[in-house]
């Protein structure tokens, strides 16, 4: 093979290696972003659970206060 062909092959290989390294770095960054987003979603779910609406608790509170209501109605 002539010298020019070897130079072309080497330059092509360097370009491919540089592109592969760049893509590998992108994959690593995307994995970090994925972990961060999982943590954010988990935090949002915790906030949603802690700020749930009152109607889910009201029946049990009313049941607990029934003796008090009965007593006040008797007075």
Secondary structure, 3 states (H helix, E strand, C coil): CCHHHHHHHHHHHHHHHHHHHHHHHHHHHHHHHHHHHHHHHHHHHHHHHHCCCCHHHHHHHHHHHHHHHHHHHHC
